[in-house]
Amino acid sequence: MKKIVIFMLLIMIIPLKTFAVTSQDDLPLLENAKSGILVEASTGEILYEKNKDEKVSIASLTKMVAQIIILENIEDGNLKWDEIVTASSNAASMGGTQIWLTAGEKISVEDLFKGMSMASANDATVALAERVAGTESAFVKLMNDKVKEFGLKNTVFQNCTGLDEEGHYSTAYDLSVIARELLKHDEILKFSSVYEDYIRKDTPNKFWIVNTNKVVFIFCNKINYC
């Protein structure tokens, strides 16, 4: 899989003066990556880019659009954090990273979203997609419609998880736009900024999850930012 890296520069956390450079050549980032981009989160100003419009496989960065749609449904009242979702056999059969859903299992929207946002769980993502749109394919259509709303022309989804599939791609630039759109929903930070937590807390199947974003580990455990 081609590598792609996105940097979302949060000025509140990392002041711009930290990067005292006069040109891109002075900031040798992404030497081993196919493409990537560094933007200022509040304005979208591009501070650094490498092949920003090249179409590449994007793995679990796909889930950012799924998160946007789910958060919009919560904000609109169509979905509630404490709502109980019944996992389908399709959701439970998802490979890759997962929270080990079983067909017929009843689990809260909050736990599913936590598993999706912290652990990048494919089964949790599909369970939420099916709850919102009825089927994963219908949810994927919502995702493709959403990126069109953002004015993006180099992103196409074939699934909601990011599992490799022909014709499933995006670009560093498009993903930076999507990430900035996601950050407009403050609720995402309640999940994405946490390093570790549990789901199914009050059940015999209490399950520990760890954030796959290593930057969160650095801030929470090394810098004591959390």
C-alpha positions in Angstrom: 0.0 0.0 0.0 1.3 3.5 -0.8 2.1 5.5 2.2 0.3 8.7 2.9 0.7 11.1 5.8 -1.4 14.0 7.0 -0.3 16.6 9.5 -3.0 18.7 11.1 -1.1 21.6 12.7 -2.9 22.7 15.9 -1.7 26.1 16.6 -3.0 26.0 20.2 -0.7 23.0 20.9 2.2 23.5 18.6 3.0 27.2 17.9 3.9 27.9 14.3 7.2 29.4 15.4 8.3 25.9 16.3 8.8 25.4 12.6 11.4 28.1 11.9 11.8 27.4 8.2 12.0 29.6 5.2 11.0 27.1 2.5 9.8 23.5 2.1 13.4 22.5 1.4 14.3 23.4 4.9 11.7 21.1 6.3 12.6 17.6 5.0 9.4 15.8 6.0 7.8 12.7 4.5 11.1 11.3 3.0 9.7 7.8 3.0 6.1 8.7 2.2 4.5 8.8 -1.3 2.5 11.9 -0.5 1.4 14.1 2.4 0.4 17.6 3.5 0.8 19.9 6.5 -1.9 22.5 6.9 -2.9 25.1 9.5 -6.1 23.6 10.9 -8.2 26.8 11.3 -7.5 28.3 7.9 -6.5 25.4 5.7 -3.3 27.2 4.7 -0.9 24.7 3.2 2.4 24.9 5.0 4.1 21.8 3.4 3.0 19.4 0.7 4.3 16.4 -1.3 2.3 15.1 -4.2 -0.8 16.4 -2.5 -3.1 15.5 -5.3 -1.9 12.0 -6.0 -4.5 9.3 -5.6 -3.5 6.7 -3.0 -4.9 4.0 -0.8 -6.0 5.6 2.5 -6.8 2.7 4.9 -8.6 3.8 8.1 -8.4 7.5 7.2 -11.6 6.5 5.4 -13.3 6.5 8.7 -13.1 10.3 9.1 -16.0 10.7 6.7 -18.0 8.0 8.5 -17.4 9.9 11.7 -18.7 13.1 10.2 -21.9 11.5 9.1 -22.5 9.7 12.4 -21.8 12.9 14.4 -24.2 14.8 12.1 -26.9 12.2 12.9 -26.3 12.6 16.6 -26.4 16.4 16.3 -29.7 16.2 14.3 -31.2 13.9 16.9 -31.5 10.9 14.6 -29.1 9.0 16.8 -28.3 9.1 20.5 -25.1 8.1 22.4 -27.0 5.8 24.7 -29.0 4.1 22.0 -28.4 0.3 21.9 -27.5 -1.1 18.5 -27.8 -4.8 17.6 -24.7 -6.0 15.7 -25.5 -7.8 12.5 -23.6 -10.9 11.3 -22.2 -8.7 8.5 -20.7 -6.2 11.0 -19.4 -9.0 13.2 -17.7 -10.7 10.2 -15.5 -7.7 9.4 -11.8 -8.5 9.4 -8.8 -6.3 10.4 -8.9 -4.3 13.6 -12.1 -4.9 15.6 -13.7 -4.9 19.0 -14.9 -8.5 18.5 -18.6 -7.9 18.0 -20.7 -11.0 17.9 -23.8 -11.3 15.7 -26.8 -10.2 17.8 -24.8 -8.5 20.4 -26.4 -5.3 21.8 -24.0 -2.4 22.3 -24.3 1.3 22.7 -23.7 3.9 20.0 -21.1 5.5 22.3 -19.1 2.2 22.7 -19.2 1.6 19.0 -18.1 5.1 18.2 -15.3 4.8 20.8 -14.1 1.6 19.2 -14.2 3.2 15.8 -12.5 6.4 16.8 -9.9 5.1 19.2 -9.1 1.6 18.0 -10.2 2.0 14.3 -12.5 -1.0 14.7 -14.0 -2.1 11.4 -16.8 -4.1 13.0 -17.9 -1.1 15.0 -17.8 1.2 12.0 -20.0 -1.2 9.9 -22.5 -1.6 12.8 -22.9 2.2 13.0 -23.1 2.5 9.2 -25.9 -0.1 9.1 -27.8 1.7 11.9 -27.6 5.0 10.1 -28.3 4.0 6.6 -29.7 0.4 6.7 -26.8 -1.2 4.8 -23.1 -0.5 4.5 -23.5 0.1 0.8 -26.2 2.8 1.4 -23.9 4.4 4.0 -21.0 4.4 1.5 -23.2 6.3 -0.9 -23.7 8.9 1.9 -20.0 9.1 2.3 -19.4 9.7 -1.4 -22.2 12.3 -1.5 -20.6 14.0 1.6 -17.2 14.5 -0.1 -18.9 15.9 -3.1 -20.5 18.4 -0.8 -17.0 19.4 0.3 -16.1 20.0 -3.3 -13.6 17.1 -3.5 -13.1 15.4 -6.8 -10.3 13.0 -6.0 -11.9 10.8 -3.4 -14.0 7.7 -3.9 -15.1 5.1 -1.3 -16.1 1.5 -1.9 -16.5 0.7 1.8 -16.7 2.5 5.1 -13.8 0.9 6.9 -10.8 1.6 4.6 -10.1 -2.1 3.9 -8.2 -2.3 0.6 -10.5 -2.4 -2.4 -10.2 -1.5 -6.1 -11.4 2.0 -6.8 -11.1 3.1 -3.1 -8.8 6.1 -2.9 -8.2 9.7 -1.9 -5.4 12.3 -1.8 -3.4 14.1 0.9 -5.2 17.3 0.0 -8.7 15.9 0.1 -8.0 14.2 3.4 -6.8 17.5 4.9 -10.1 19.1 3.9 -12.0 16.1 5.4 -10.0 16.3 8.6 -10.8 20.0 9.0 -14.5 19.3 8.4 -14.3 16.6 11.1 -12.8 19.0 13.6 -15.8 21.3 13.2 -17.6 18.6 15.4 -16.2 19.2 18.9 -17.5 15.8 20.1 -14.8 14.0 18.1 -12.1 15.3 20.4 -13.8 13.5 23.4 -12.8 10.3 21.7 -9.8 10.9 19.5 -7.8 12.7 22.3 -8.1 9.8 24.7 -5.2 7.3 24.8 -7.0 4.3 26.5 -10.4 3.4 27.7 -12.9 0.6 28.1 -16.0 -0.5 26.3 -18.8 -2.8 27.6 -17.7 -1.4 31.0 -20.6 -2.8 33.0 -20.7 -6.3 31.5 -18.6 -9.5 31.9 -17.1 -8.7 28.5 -15.3 -5.4 29.6 -12.9 -4.7 26.8 -9.8 -2.4 26.9 -9.0 -0.3 23.8 -6.0 1.8 23.0 -5.8 4.7 20.7 -3.9 3.8 17.5 -2.7 7.4 17.1 0.8 7.4 18.6 0.8 11.2 18.8 -2.0 10.9 21.5 0.3 8.6 23.5 3.1 11.1 23.3 1.0 14.0 24.5 -0.9 12.0 27.2 2.1 10.0 28.5 5.2 11.9 27.7 4.2 15.5 27.8 1.3 15.0 30.3 -0.9 17.2 28.1 -4.1 15.2 28.6 
